[in-house]
């Protein structure tokens, strides 16, 4: 019986051919495309430094979790090992769970999320090939929660950033599903890179998603400031990154 750490012991094998470009990297492009995760979160940390200063504990928890997801995804596609698959999917699950806590303020909600996450973690050892569909179902519910927050917000800039986030997410999930369901077609035309596109596109979607989450969080948890969503390097640039700015409200005498 092969070790759970051994190459090609995962129950899931993506469309890209194995060991085509390297003798030690199982899925070459699926592995190197994870660089987008390593670039993403330092950028978010730098752009949203005001939020980090006022909510250091929350960022201190989520930042390692997000980077860990990128590390484990790299390891998984590098080896296609059973352990790599579990680490990849469980790191995403726990990162999503931490994200949920940004949209729920009550202790009961956080406790419910924690229990559900532990149950899903245990289930992943029973049916690991079902994990990916479960994680995408969770992301759909996160989109629902964002929609609920948008109903209480009339700021057009917030709605615009949310629309861009959904656009990039739809493109990303389309690549994921296309690679999963139509692998035979992509192999016939020798274009088996959709899962690597998923890595890049979901990172771009997160560039829009994360400022939204911390915008909603700051409205409830940092009431002494007025949160505003800005663009770096400038609003006038055709391609710019959204970030959260905290303004001190003007108080009349």
ROSE-4610 file (N, C-alpha, C; in Angstrom, 1 decimal, always signed):
// ROSE-4610
residu = [X/X/X/X/X/X/X/X/X/X/X/X/X/X/X/X/X/X/X/X/X/X/X/X/X/X/X/X/X/X/X/X/X/X/X/X/X/X/X/X/X/X/X/X/X/X/X/X/X/X/X/X/X/X/X/X/X/X/X/X/X/X/X/X/X/X/X/X/X/X/X/X/X/X/X/X/X/X/X/X/X/X/X/X/X/X/X/X/X/X/X/X/X/X/X/X/X/X/X/X/X/X/X/X/X/X/X/X/X/X/X/X/X/X/X/X/X/X/X/X/X/X/X/X/X/X/X/X/X/X/X/X/X/X/X/X/X/X/X/X/X/X/X/X/X/X/X/X/X/X/X/X/X/X/X/X/X/X/X/X/X/X/X/X/X/X/X/X/X/X/X/X/X/X/X/X/X/X/X/X/X/X/X/X/X/X/X/X/X/X/X/X/X/X/X/X/X/X/X/X/X/X/X/X/X/X/X/X/X/X/X/X/X/X/X/X/X/X/X/X/X/X/X/X/X/X/X/X/X/X/X/X/X/X/X/X/X/X/X/X/X/X/X/X/X/X/X/X/X/X/X/X/X/X/X/X/X/X/X/X/X/X/X/X/X/X/X/X/X/X/X/X/X/X/X/X/X/X/X/X/X/X/X/X/X/X/X/X/X/X/X/X/X/X/X/X/X/X/X/X/X/X/X/X/X/X/X/X/X/X/X/X/X/X/X/X/X/X/X/X/X/X/X/X/X/X/X/X/X/X/X/X/X/X/X/X/X/X/X/X/X/X/X/X/X/X/X/X/X/X/X/X/X/X/X/X/X/X/X/X/X/X/X/X/X/X/X/X/X/X/X/X/X/X/X/X/X/X/X/X/X/X/X/X/X/X/X/X/X/X/X/X/X/X/X/X/X/X/X/X/X/X/X/X/X/X/X/X/X/X/X/X/X/X/X/X/X/X/X/X/X/X/X/X/X/X/X/X/X/X/X/X/X/X/X/X/X/X/X/X/X/X/X/X/X/X/X/X/X/X/X/X/X/X/X/X/X/X/X/X/X/X/X/X/X/X/X/X/X/X/X/X/X/X/X/X/X/X/X/X/X/X/X/X/X/X/X/X/X/X/X/X/X/X/X/X/X/X/X/X/X/X/X/X/X/X/X/X/X/X/X/X/X/X/X/X/X/X/X/X/X/X/X/X/X/X/X/X/X/X/X/X/X/X/X/X/X/X/X/X/X/X/X/X/X/X/X/X/X/X/X/X/X/X/X/X/X/X/X/X/X/X/X/X/X/X/X/X/X/X/X/X/X/X/X/X/X/X/X/X/X/X/X/X/X/X/X/X/X/X/X/X/X/X/X/X/X/X/X/X/X/X/X/X/X/X/X/X/X/X/X/X/X/X/X/X/X/X/X/X/X/X/X/X/X/X/X/X/X/X/X/X/X/X/X/X/X/X/X/X/X/X/X/X/X/X/X/X/X/X/X/X/X/X/X/X/X/X/X/X/X/X/X/X/X/X/X/X/X/X/X/X/X/X/X/X/X/X/X/X/X/X/X/X/X/X/X/X/X/X/X/X/X/X/X/X/X/X/X/X/X/X/X/X/X/X/X/X/X/X/X/X/X/X/X/X/X/X/X/X/X/X/X/X/X/X/X/X/X/X/X/X/X/X/X/X/X/X/X/X/X/X/X/X/X/X/X/X/X/X/X/X/X/X/X/X/X/X/X]
num = [1/1/1/2/2/2/3/3/3/4/4/4/5/5/5/6/6/6/7/7/7/8/8/8/9/9/9/10/10/10/11/11/11/12/12/12/13/13/13/14/14/14/15/15/15/16/16/16/17/17/17/18/18/18/19/19/19/20/20/20/21/21/21/22/22/22/23/23/23/24/24/24/25/25/25/26/26/26/27/27/27/28/28/28/29/29/29/30/30/30/31/31/31/32/32/32/33/33/33/34/34/34/35/35/35/36/36/36/37/37/37/38/38/38/39/39/39/40/40/40/41/41/41/42/42/42/43/43/43/44/44/44/45/45/45/46/46/46/47/47/47/48/48/48/49/49/49/50/50/50/51/51/51/52/52/52/53/53/53/54/54/54/55/55/55/56/56/56/57/57/57/58/58/58/59/59/59/60/60/60/61/61/61/62/62/62/63/63/63/64/64/64/65/65/65/66/66/66/67/67/67/68/68/68/69/69/69/70/70/70/71/71/71/72/72/72/73/73/73/74/74/74/75/75/75/76/76/76/77/77/77/78/78/78/79/79/79/80/80/80/81/81/81/82/82/82/83/83/83/84/84/84/85/85/85/86/86/86/87/87/87/88/88/88/89/89/89/90/90/90/91/91/91/92/92/92/93/93/93/94/94/94/95/95/95/96/96/96/97/97/97/98/98/98/99/99/99/100/100/100/101/101/101/102/102/102/103/103/103/104/104/104/105/105/105/106/106/106/107/107/107/108/108/108/109/109/109/110/110/110/111/111/111/112/112/112/113/113/113/114/114/114/115/115/115/116/116/116/117/117/117/118/118/118/119/119/119/120/120/120/121/121/121/122/122/122/123/123/123/124/124/124/125/125/125/126/126/126/127/127/127/128/128/128/129/129/129/130/130/130/131/131/131/132/132/132/133/133/133/134/134/134/135/135/135/136/136/136/137/137/137/138/138/138/139/139/139/140/140/140/141/141/141/142/142/142/143/143/143/144/144/144/145/145/145/146/146/146/147/147/147/148/148/148/149/149/149/150/150/150/151/151/151/152/152/152/153/153/153/154/154/154/155/155/155/156/156/156/157/157/157/158/158/158/159/159/159/160/160/160/161/161/161/162/162/162/163/163/163/164/164/164/165/165/165/166/166/166/167/167/167/168/168/168/169/169/169/170/170/170/171/171/171/172/172/172/173/173/173/174/174/174/175/175/175/176/176/176/177/177/177/178/178/178/179/179/179/180/180/180/181/181/181/182/182/182/183/183/183/184/184/184/185/185/185/186/186/186/187/187/187/188/188/188/189/189/189/190/190/190/191/191/191/192/192/192/193/193/193/194/194/194/195/195/195/196/196/196/197/197/197/198/198/198/199/199/199/200/200/200/201/201/201/202/202/202/203/203/203/204/204/204/205/205/205/206/206/206/207/207/207/208/208/208/209/209/209/210/210/210/211/211/211/212/212/212/213/213/213/214/214/214/215/215/215/216/216/216/217/217/217/218/218/218/219/219/219/220/220/220/221/221/221/222/222/222/223/223/223/224/224/224/225/225/225/226/226/226/227/227/227/228/228/228/229/229/229/230/230/230/231/231/231/232/232/232/233/233/233/234/234/234/235/235/235/236/236/236/237/237/237/238/238/238/239/239/239/240/240/240/241/241/241/242/242/242/243/243/243/244/244/244/245/245/245/246/246/246/247/247/247/248/248/248/249/249/249/250/250/250/251/251/251/252/252/252/253/253/253]
x = [+0.9/+0.0/+0.9/+0.7/+1.5/+1.3/+2.3/+2.2/+1.2/+0.5/-0.5/+0.3/+1.6/+2.4/+3.0/+2.8/+3.5/+2.8/+3.6/+3.1/+1.9/+0.9/-0.2/-1.1/-1.2/-2.1/-3.4/-3.5/-4.8/-5.9/-7.1/-8.3/-8.7/-8.1/-8.4/-7.2/-7.3/-6.3/-6.8/-6.3/-6.8/-6.4/-6.9/-6.8/-5.3/-4.5/-3.2/-2.4/-1.6/-0.8/+0.2/+0.5/+1.4/+2.9/+3.8/+5.2/+5.6/+4.8/+5.1/+6.3/+6.5/+7.5/+8.5/+8.4/+9.4/+9.3/+10.4/+10.4/+10.0/+9.9/+9.5/+8.2/+7.7/+6.4/+5.4/+4.3/+3.3/+2.5/+2.0/+1.2/+1.9/+2.7/+3.6/+2.9/+2.0/+1.3/+0.3/-0.3/-1.2/-0.4/+0.9/+1.8/+2.2/+2.8/+3.4/+2.4/+1.2/+0.1/-0.3/+0.1/-0.2/+0.6/+1.6/+2.3/+1.4/+0.2/-0.8/-1.3/-1.3/-1.7/-0.7/+0.6/+1.7/+1.8/+1.4/+1.5/+0.2/-0.9/-2.2/-2.2/-1.9/-2.2/-1.2/+0.1/+1.0/+0.5/-0.1/-0.6/-1.8/-2.7/-3.9/-3.5/-2.5/-2.0/-1.4/-0.7/-0.1/-1.2/-2.1/-3.1/-4.1/-4.4/-5.4/-4.7/-3.6/-2.8/-3.6/-4.5/-5.3/-6.2/-6.8/-7.7/-6.8/-5.7/-4.8/-4.4/-4.2/-3.8/-4.9/-6.1/-7.3/-7.9/-7.6/-8.1/-7.0/-5.9/-4.7/-4.9/-5.8/-6.0/-6.7/-7.7/-8.4/-7.5/-6.7/-5.8/-4.7/-4.3/-3.2/-3.7/-5.0/-5.5/-5.7/-6.3/-6.6/-5.4/-4.4/-3.3/-2.5/-2.1/-1.5/-2.3/-3.6/-4.6/-4.6/-4.6/-4.7/-3.4/-2.3/-1.0/-0.8/-1.3/-1.2/-2.0/-3.1/-3.9/-3.1/-2.3/-1.5/-0.3/+0.3/+1.3/+0.9/-0.3/-0.8/-1.3/-1.8/-2.2/-1.0/+0.1/+1.3/+1.8/+1.8/+2.3/+1.4/+0.1/-0.9/-0.6/-0.5/-0.3/+1.1/+2.0/+3.4/+3.5/+2.7/+2.8/+1.6/+0.4/-0.9/-1.0/-0.6/-0.6/-1.9/-2.3/-3.5/-3.5/-2.4/-2.2/-2.2/-1.6/-1.6/-3.1/-3.9/-5.3/-6.0/-5.9/-6.6/-6.1/-4.8/-4.3/-4.8/-4.8/-5.2/-6.7/-7.6/-9.0/-9.4/-8.7/-9.0/-8.5/-7.4/-6.9/-7.9/-8.5/-9.5/-10.7/-11.1/-12.3/-12.2/-11.0/-10.8/-10.7/-10.1/-10.0/-11.4/-12.3/-13.7/-14.4/-14.1/-14.8/-14.4/-13.1/-12.7/-13.3/-13.5/-14.2/-15.6/-16.3/-17.7/-17.8/-16.8/-16.9/-16.9/-16.4/-16.5/-17.9/-18.8/-20.1/-21.1/-20.7/-21.5/-20.9/-21.7/-21.1/-21.4/-22.4/-22.8/-22.0/-21.9/-21.1/-21.8/-23.1/-23.9/-23.5/-23.4/-23.1/-21.7/-20.7/-19.4/-19.3/-20.0/-20.0/-20.6/-21.7/-22.3/-21.3/-20.6/-19.6/-18.5/-18.1/-17.0/-17.4/-18.7/-19.2/-19.3/-19.9/-20.0/-18.7/-17.7/-16.3/-15.7/-15.8/-15.3/-15.9/-17.3/-18.0/-17.5/-17.4/-16.9/-15.5/-14.7/-13.3/-13.2/-14.1/-14.1/-14.7/-15.7/-16.3/-15.3/-14.3/-13.3/-12.5/-12.3/-11.5/-12.3/-13.7/-14.5/-14.8/-15.0/-15.3/-14.5/-13.2/-12.4/-12.7/-13.1/-13.4/-14.6/-15.4/-16.6/-16.3/-15.1/-14.7/-14.8/-14.3/-14.3/-15.7/-16.7/-18.0/-18.6/-18.3/-18.7/-18.2/-16.9/-16.2/-16.9/-17.2/-17.8/-19.3/-19.9/-21.3/-21.2/-20.1/-19.9/-19.7/-18.9/-18.7/-19.9/-20.9/-22.2/-22.9/-22.8/-23.5/-22.8/-21.5/-20.8/-21.3/-21.5/-22.1/-23.5/-24.2/-25.6/-25.5/-24.5/-24.4/-23.9/-23.1/-22.6/-23.8/-24.7/-25.9/-26.8/-26.9/-27.7/-27.1/-25.8/-25.1/-25.3/-25.3/-25.4/-26.8/-27.8/-29.2/-29.3/-28.4/-28.3/-27.4/-26.8/-25.8/-26.2/-26.2/-26.6/-25.4/-24.2/-23.0/-22.7/-22.8/-22.6/-21.2/-20.2/-18.9/-18.8/-19.4/-19.5/-20.2/-21.3/-22.0/-21.2/-20.4/-19.6/-18.5/-17.8/-16.8/-17.3/-18.5/-19.2/-19.5/-19.9/-20.2/-18.9/-17.8/-16.5/-16.1/-16.3/-16.0/-16.7/-18.0/-18.9/-18.4/-18.1/-17.6/-16.4/-15.4/-14.2/-14.4/-15.3/-15.6/-16.3/-17.2/-17.9/-16.9/-15.9/-14.9/-14.0/-13.7/-12.9/-13.6/-14.8/-15.5/-15.8/-16.0/-16.2/-15.0/-13.8/-12.5/-12.4/-12.8/-12.7/-13.6/-14.9/-15.8/-15.5/-15.0/-14.6/-13.5/-12.5/-11.4/-11.9/-12.8/-13.3/-14.2/-15.1/-16.2/-15.9/-15.0/-14.8/-13.4/-12.7/-11.3/-11.0/-11.8/-11.6/-11.5/-12.4/-12.3/-11.1/-10.6/-9.4/-8.2/-8.2/-7.1/-7.0/-8.2/-8.2/-7.6/-7.8/-7.3/-6.0/-5.4/-4.1/-4.1/-5.2/-5.2/-5.8/-4.9/-5.3/-4.8/-5.1/-4.6/-5.7/-6.9/-8.0/-7.9/-7.4/-7.3/-6.2/-5.2/-4.2/-4.8/-5.7/-6.4/-7.3/-7.9/-8.7/-7.9/-6.7/-5.9/-5.7/-5.4/-5.1/-6.4/-7.5/-8.8/-9.4/-9.3/-9.9/-9.1/-7.8/-7.0/-7.4/-7.7/-8.2/-9.6/-10.4/-11.7/-11.6/-10.6/-10.3/-9.8/-9.1/-8.7/-9.8/-11.0/-12.2/-13.0/-13.0/-13.8/-13.3/-12.0/-11.5/-11.8/-11.6/-11.9/-13.4/-14.3/-15.7/-15.9/-15.3/-15.5/-15.1/-13.9/-13.4/-14.1/-14.7/-15.6/-16.8/-17.5/-18.6/-18.2/-17.1/-16.6/-16.3/-15.7/-15.3/-16.6/-17.6/-18.8/-19.4/-19.3/-19.9/-18.9/-17.6/-16.6/-15.7/-15.7/-14.8/-15.7/-16.7/-17.7/-17.1/-15.9/-15.3/-14.8/-14.7/-14.2/-15.3/-15.1/-16.0/-15.3/-15.7/-15.0/-15.3/-14.3/-14.5/-13.7/-14.2/-13.5/-12.8/-11.5/-10.7/-10.0/-9.4/-8.6/-7.1/-6.3/-4.8/-4.4/-3.6/-3.0/-3.9/-4.9/-5.8/-7.2/-8.2/-9.6/-9.6/-8.8/-8.9/-8.2/-7.4/-6.7/-7.7/-7.5/-8.4/-8.3/-7.1/-6.9/-6.3/-7.1/-6.7/-7.2/-6.6/-6.9/-7.7/-8.8/-9.6/-9.0/-9.2/-8.7/-9.6/-9.5/-10.3/-9.5/-10.1/-9.6/-10.5/-9.9/-10.7/-10.6/-11.7/-11.7/-12.3/-11.7/-12.3/-13.4/-14.7/-15.8/-15.6/-16.0/-16.0/-17.1/-16.7/-17.6/-17.7/-19.0/-19.3/-19.2/-18.8/-18.8/-20.2]
y = [-1.2/+0.0/+1.2/+2.2/+3.3/+4.3/+5.1/+6.1/+7.2/+7.7/+8.8/+10.1/+10.1/+11.2/+11.0/+9.8/+9.5/+10.2/+10.4/+11.0/+10.2/+11.0/+10.4/+9.5/+9.8/+9.0/+9.8/+11.0/+11.7/+11.1/+11.2/+10.7/+11.6/+12.8/+13.8/+14.1/+14.0/+14.3/+15.2/+16.4/+17.5/+17.2/+18.0/+17.7/+17.8/+18.7/+18.8/+17.5/+17.2/+16.0/+16.0/+14.8/+14.7/+14.5/+15.3/+15.2/+15.5/+16.4/+16.7/+17.7/+18.5/+19.6/+19.5/+18.5/+18.4/+16.9/+16.4/+15.1/+15.1/+16.2/+16.3/+17.0/+17.7/+18.5/+17.8/+17.2/+16.4/+17.3/+18.4/+19.3/+20.7/+20.9/+22.0/+23.4/+23.6/+24.9/+25.1/+24.0/+24.1/+24.5/+24.1/+24.4/+25.8/+26.2/+27.6/+28.7/+28.4/+29.4/+29.8/+29.0/+29.4/+30.6/+31.1/+32.3/+33.5/+33.4/+34.5/+34.6/+33.5/+33.6/+34.2/+33.9/+34.5/+36.0/+36.5/+37.9/+38.6/+37.9/+38.5/+39.1/+38.3/+38.7/+39.8/+39.7/+40.9/+42.2/+42.1/+43.3/+43.8/+42.9/+43.3/+43.9/+43.3/+43.7/+45.1/+45.4/+46.7/+47.8/+47.5/+48.5/+48.8/+47.8/+48.0/+48.1/+48.9/+49.0/+49.7/+50.6/+51.3/+50.3/+49.5/+48.5/+47.5/+47.1/+46.3/+46.9/+48.2/+48.9/+48.8/+48.9/+48.9/+47.6/+46.6/+45.2/+44.2/+44.4/+43.6/+42.1/+41.8/+40.4/+39.6/+40.2/+39.6/+39.4/+40.3/+40.2/+39.2/+39.2/+38.3/+36.8/+36.6/+35.2/+34.9/+35.7/+35.4/+35.4/+36.3/+36.3/+35.0/+34.4/+33.1/+32.0/+32.0/+31.1/+31.2/+32.4/+32.6/+32.2/+32.5/+32.1/+30.6/+30.0/+28.5/+27.8/+28.4/+27.8/+27.8/+28.9/+28.9/+27.9/+27.8/+26.8/+25.4/+25.0/+23.7/+23.4/+24.4/+24.2/+23.9/+24.6/+24.3/+22.9/+22.5/+21.2/+20.1/+20.3/+19.4/+19.1/+20.2/+20.1/+19.6/+19.9/+19.4/+17.9/+17.3/+15.9/+15.1/+15.7/+15.0/+13.9/+14.2/+13.2/+13.3/+12.2/+12.2/+13.2/+13.3/+14.3/+15.7/+15.9/+17.2/+17.7/+16.7/+17.1/+17.5/+16.7/+17.1/+18.4/+18.7/+19.9/+21.1/+20.9/+22.0/+22.3/+21.3/+21.6/+22.0/+21.5/+21.8/+23.3/+23.7/+25.0/+26.0/+25.7/+26.6/+26.6/+25.4/+25.4/+26.2/+26.2/+27.0/+28.4/+28.8/+30.2/+30.7/+30.0/+30.4/+30.5/+29.6/+29.7/+31.0/+31.4/+32.7/+33.8/+33.7/+34.8/+34.9/+33.8/+33.9/+34.7/+34.6/+35.4/+36.9/+37.3/+38.8/+39.3/+38.3/+38.7/+38.4/+37.8/+37.4/+37.9/+38.8/+39.4/+38.6/+37.8/+37.1/+35.9/+35.7/+34.5/+33.2/+33.2/+32.0/+31.7/+32.7/+32.5/+32.0/+32.5/+32.1/+30.6/+30.3/+28.9/+27.9/+28.4/+27.5/+27.3/+28.3/+28.2/+27.2/+27.4/+26.5/+25.0/+24.7/+23.4/+22.8/+23.6/+23.1/+22.9/+23.7/+23.5/+22.2/+22.0/+20.7/+19.5/+19.5/+18.4/+18.2/+19.3/+19.2/+18.6/+19.0/+18.6/+17.0/+16.5/+15.1/+14.4/+14.9/+14.3/+14.2/+15.1/+15.1/+13.9/+13.3/+12.0/+10.8/+11.0/+9.9/+9.9/+11.1/+11.3/+12.5/+12.3/+13.5/+14.0/+13.2/+13.7/+14.6/+14.6/+15.4/+16.8/+17.0/+18.3/+19.5/+19.3/+20.5/+21.0/+20.2/+20.6/+21.3/+20.8/+21.3/+22.8/+22.9/+24.2/+25.3/+24.9/+25.8/+26.1/+25.2/+25.5/+26.5/+26.4/+27.4/+28.8/+28.8/+30.1/+30.7/+29.9/+30.4/+31.1/+30.4/+31.0/+32.3/+32.4/+33.6/+34.8/+34.4/+35.4/+35.9/+35.0/+35.3/+36.3/+36.0/+36.9/+38.3/+38.4/+39.7/+40.4/+39.7/+40.3/+40.9/+40.2/+40.7/+42.0/+42.1/+43.3/+44.4/+44.1/+45.1/+45.7/+45.0/+45.5/+46.6/+46.6/+47.7/+48.8/+48.8/+49.7/+50.4/+51.7/+52.5/+53.1/+52.8/+53.4/+52.7/+53.5/+52.9/+52.3/+52.8/+52.3/+50.9/+50.6/+49.3/+48.3/+48.7/+47.8/+47.6/+48.6/+48.4/+47.4/+47.5/+46.5/+45.1/+45.0/+43.7/+43.1/+43.9/+43.4/+42.9/+43.6/+43.1/+41.8/+41.7/+40.5/+39.3/+39.5/+38.4/+38.0/+39.0/+38.8/+37.9/+38.3/+37.5/+36.1/+36.0/+34.7/+33.8/+34.3/+33.5/+33.0/+33.9/+33.4/+32.3/+32.5/+31.5/+30.2/+30.2/+28.9/+28.3/+29.0/+28.5/+27.7/+28.2/+27.5/+26.2/+26.3/+25.1/+24.0/+24.4/+23.4/+22.9/+23.8/+23.3/+22.3/+22.5/+21.6/+20.3/+20.3/+19.2/+18.3/+19.0/+18.2/+18.0/+18.8/+18.7/+18.4/+17.6/+17.4/+16.8/+15.8/+15.1/+16.1/+17.1/+18.1/+18.9/+19.4/+20.2/+19.4/+18.1/+17.2/+17.0/+17.0/+16.8/+18.0/+19.2/+20.4/+20.8/+20.0/+20.2/+21.6/+21.8/+23.0/+22.6/+22.2/+21.6/+22.5/+23.8/+24.8/+25.5/+25.1/+25.9/+25.9/+24.8/+24.9/+25.9/+26.1/+27.1/+28.5/+28.6/+29.9/+30.2/+29.1/+29.2/+29.8/+29.4/+30.0/+31.5/+31.9/+33.3/+34.1/+33.6/+34.4/+34.5/+33.4/+33.5/+34.4/+34.5/+35.5/+36.9/+37.2/+38.5/+38.8/+37.7/+37.9/+38.3/+37.7/+37.9/+39.4/+39.9/+41.3/+42.3/+41.9/+42.7/+42.2/+40.9/+40.4/+40.8/+40.8/+41.1/+42.5/+43.6/+44.9/+45.0/+44.3/+44.3/+43.8/+42.7/+42.1/+43.0/+43.6/+44.5/+45.8/+46.2/+47.4/+47.2/+46.0/+45.7/+45.5/+44.9/+44.7/+46.0/+46.9/+48.2/+49.1/+48.9/+49.7/+49.3/+48.0/+47.6/+47.7/+47.4/+47.2/+48.4/+49.4/+50.6/+51.8/+52.0/+53.1/+54.5/+54.7/+56.0/+56.5/+55.6/+56.0/+55.8/+56.6/+56.4/+55.6/+54.4/+53.6/+54.0/+54.0/+54.4/+53.4/+53.0/+52.1/+53.0/+52.9/+53.7/+52.8/+53.4/+52.6/+53.0/+52.0/+52.3/+51.8/+52.7/+53.9/+55.1/+55.0/+56.2/+55.7/+56.5/+56.2/+56.3/+57.2/+57.5/+56.4/+55.5/+54.5/+53.4/+52.9/+51.9/+50.6/+50.3/+49.1/+49.5/+49.3/+49.7/+48.7/+48.7/+47.8/+48.5/+47.9/+48.5/+48.3/+49.2/+49.0/+49.9/+49.6/+50.3/+51.5/+52.7/+53.8/+54.2/+54.5/+54.9/+56.4/+57.1/+58.6/+58.9/+60.0/+60.5/+61.4/+61.1/+62.0/+63.4/+64.4/+65.8/+66.0/+66.6/+66.9/+68.4/+68.8/+70.2/+70.6/+71.8/+72.3/+72.5]
z = [+0.0/+0.0/+0.0/-1.0/-1.0/+0.1/+0.5/+1.5/+1.1/+2.1/+1.8/+1.3/+1.6/+1.2/-0.3/-0.8/-2.1/-3.2/-4.3/-5.5/-6.1/-6.6/-7.4/-6.5/-5.2/-4.4/-4.1/-4.6/-4.5/-5.3/-4.8/-5.6/-6.7/-6.8/-7.8/-8.6/-9.9/-10.9/-11.9/-12.0/-12.8/-14.3/-15.2/-16.6/-17.1/-16.5/-17.0/-16.9/-17.9/-17.9/-16.8/-16.3/-15.2/-15.6/-15.0/-15.2/-16.7/-17.4/-18.8/-18.9/-17.9/-18.0/-16.9/-16.0/-14.9/-14.4/-13.9/-13.4/-11.9/-11.3/-9.8/-9.6/-10.6/-10.5/-11.2/-10.5/-11.2/-12.2/-11.7/-12.6/-12.6/-13.7/-13.7/-13.6/-14.5/-14.6/-13.4/-13.0/-11.8/-10.6/-10.6/-9.4/-9.4/-10.6/-10.6/-10.6/-11.0/-11.0/-9.6/-8.6/-7.2/-6.7/-7.5/-7.2/-7.0/-7.7/-7.5/-6.1/-5.3/-3.9/-3.1/-3.4/-2.6/-2.9/-4.0/-4.3/-3.8/-3.8/-3.4/-2.0/-1.0/+0.3/+0.9/+0.5/+0.9/+0.3/-1.0/-1.6/-0.8/-0.4/+0.4/+1.8/+2.3/+3.7/+3.6/+2.5/+2.3/+2.0/+1.1/+0.7/+1.9/+2.7/+3.7/+5.1/+5.1/+6.4/+7.5/+7.1/+8.1/+8.9/+8.1/+8.7/+9.6/+9.1/+9.9/+11.2/+11.3/+12.5/+13.5/+13.1/+14.0/+14.3/+13.4/+13.7/+13.5/+14.3/+14.1/+14.4/+15.4/+15.7/+14.6/+14.0/+12.9/+11.7/+11.4/+10.3/+10.6/+11.9/+12.3/+12.1/+12.3/+12.2/+10.7/+9.9/+8.5/+7.6/+7.9/+6.9/+6.9/+8.0/+7.9/+7.2/+7.5/+7.0/+5.5/+4.9/+3.5/+2.8/+3.4/+2.9/+2.9/+4.0/+4.1/+3.0/+2.6/+1.5/+0.3/+0.0/-1.2/-1.1/+0.1/+0.3/+0.1/+0.6/+0.5/-0.9/-1.6/-3.0/-3.8/-3.6/-4.3/-4.1/-2.8/-2.4/-3.1/-3.1/-3.7/-5.1/-5.9/-7.3/-7.7/-6.8/-7.0/-6.9/-6.0/-5.7/-6.1/-6.1/-6.3/-5.3/-4.0/-3.0/-2.2/-1.5/-0.7/+0.4/+1.1/+2.1/+1.5/+0.4/-0.2/-0.6/-1.1/-1.4/-0.1/+1.0/+2.2/+2.8/+2.8/+3.3/+2.5/+1.1/+0.2/+0.5/+0.6/+0.7/+2.1/+3.1/+4.5/+4.8/+4.2/+4.4/+3.8/+2.7/+2.1/+2.9/+3.5/+4.3/+5.5/+6.2/+7.4/+7.1/+6.0/+5.6/+5.3/+4.6/+4.4/+5.8/+6.7/+8.0/+8.7/+8.6/+9.2/+8.5/+7.2/+6.5/+6.9/+7.2/+7.7/+8.9/+9.8/+11.1/+10.9/+9.7/+9.4/+9.1/+8.7/+8.4/+9.5/+10.5/+11.6/+12.9/+13.7/+14.8/+16.1/+16.2/+17.4/+17.8/+19.1/+19.5/+19.0/+19.0/+18.5/+17.1/+16.2/+14.8/+14.7/+15.4/+15.3/+15.8/+16.8/+17.4/+16.3/+15.7/+14.6/+13.5/+13.0/+12.0/+12.4/+13.6/+14.1/+14.1/+14.6/+14.6/+13.2/+12.3/+10.9/+10.3/+10.6/+10.0/+10.5/+11.8/+12.3/+11.7/+11.6/+11.0/+9.5/+8.8/+7.4/+7.3/+8.3/+8.4/+8.6/+9.5/+9.7/+8.5/+7.9/+6.7/+5.5/+5.5/+4.4/+4.4/+5.6/+5.6/+5.2/+5.1/+4.7/+3.2/+2.7/+1.3/+0.7/+0.5/+0.2/-1.2/-2.2/-3.5/-3.6/-2.5/-2.4/-1.9/-1.4/-0.7/-1.7/-2.9/-3.8/-4.1/-4.3/-4.5/-3.3/-2.1/-0.8/-0.7/-1.0/-0.8/-1.8/-3.0/-3.9/-3.5/-2.8/-2.3/-1.2/-0.3/+0.7/+0.1/-1.0/-1.6/-2.1/-2.6/-3.0/-1.9/-0.7/+0.5/+0.9/+0.8/+1.1/+0.1/-1.1/-2.1/-1.6/-1.1/-0.6/+0.6/+1.5/+2.7/+2.2/+1.2/+0.7/+0.1/-0.6/-1.2/-0.1/+1.0/+2.2/+2.7/+2.8/+3.2/+2.2/+0.9/-0.1/-0.1/+0.4/+0.5/+1.5/+2.5/+3.5/+3.2/+2.0/+1.6/+0.3/+0.3/-0.9/-1.6/-1.1/-1.8/-3.1/-4.2/-5.6/-5.8/-5.1/-5.3/-4.7/-3.6/-3.0/-3.9/-4.5/-5.4/-6.7/-7.1/-8.3/-8.1/-6.9/-6.6/-6.4/-5.8/-5.7/-7.0/-8.0/-9.3/-10.0/-9.9/-10.4/-9.7/-8.4/-7.7/-8.3/-8.5/-9.0/-10.4/-11.2/-12.6/-12.6/-11.8/-11.7/-11.1/-10.2/-9.6/-10.6/-11.4/-12.4/-13.4/-13.8/-14.8/-14.2/-12.9/-12.2/-12.0/-11.6/-11.3/-12.7/-13.7/-15.1/-15.5/-15.2/-15.5/-14.7/-13.4/-12.5/-13.0/-13.3/-13.8/-15.2/-16.1/-17.4/-17.4/-16.5/-16.3/-15.8/-14.8/-14.1/-15.0/-15.8/-16.5/-17.9/-18.6/-20.0/-20.3/-19.5/-19.7/-21.0/-21.4/-22.7/-23.9/-23.9/-25.0/-25.0/-23.8/-23.7/-24.0/-23.7/-24.1/-25.6/-26.3/-27.7/-28.4/-27.9/-28.5/-27.9/-27.0/-26.3/-25.5/-24.8/-23.9/-22.6/-21.7/-20.4/-19.3/-19.4/-18.4/-17.6/-17.7/-17.1/-15.6/-15.0/-13.5/-13.1/-13.9/-13.5/-13.7/-14.7/-14.9/-13.6/-13.1/-11.9/-10.8/-10.6/-9.5/-9.6/-10.9/-11.1/-11.0/-11.6/-11.6/-10.2/-9.4/-8.1/-7.2/-7.5/-6.8/-7.1/-8.4/-8.8/-8.1/-8.1/-7.4/-5.9/-5.3/-3.9/-3.7/-4.7/-4.6/-4.5/-5.0/-4.8/-3.6/-3.3/-2.2/-0.9/-0.6/+0.7/+1.1/+0.2/+0.7/+1.0/+0.3/+0.7/+2.1/+2.4/+3.7/+4.8/+4.6/+5.7/+5.7/+4.6/+4.6/+5.5/+5.3/+6.1/+7.6/+7.8/+9.2/+9.9/+9.2/+9.8/+10.1/+9.3/+9.6/+10.9/+11.3/+12.6/+13.7/+13.5/+14.5/+14.8/+13.8/+14.0/+13.7/+14.6/+14.3/+14.4/+15.0/+15.1/+13.8/+12.8/+11.5/+10.4/+9.3/+8.2/+7.1/+6.8/+5.8/+4.4/+3.6/+2.2/+1.3/+0.2/-0.7/-1.8/-1.9/-2.8/-3.8/-4.8/-5.8/-5.8/-5.8/-6.0/-7.3/-8.1/-7.6/-7.7/-8.5/-8.6/-9.2/-8.8/-9.3/-10.9/-11.4/-12.8/-13.7/-13.1/-13.9/-14.4/-15.6/-16.1/-15.3/-14.8/-14.0/-12.7/-11.6/-10.3/-9.3/-8.1/-7.0/-5.9/-5.5/-4.5/-3.1/-2.2/-0.8/+0.1/+1.4/+2.4/+3.0/+3.0/+3.6/+4.8/+5.9/+7.1/+7.3/+7.2/+7.4/+8.7/+9.3/+10.5/+10.2/+10.7/+10.4/+10.9/+10.0/+10.4/+11.5/+12.6/+13.7/+13.9/+13.8/+14.0/+15.5/+15.8/+17.2/+17.8]
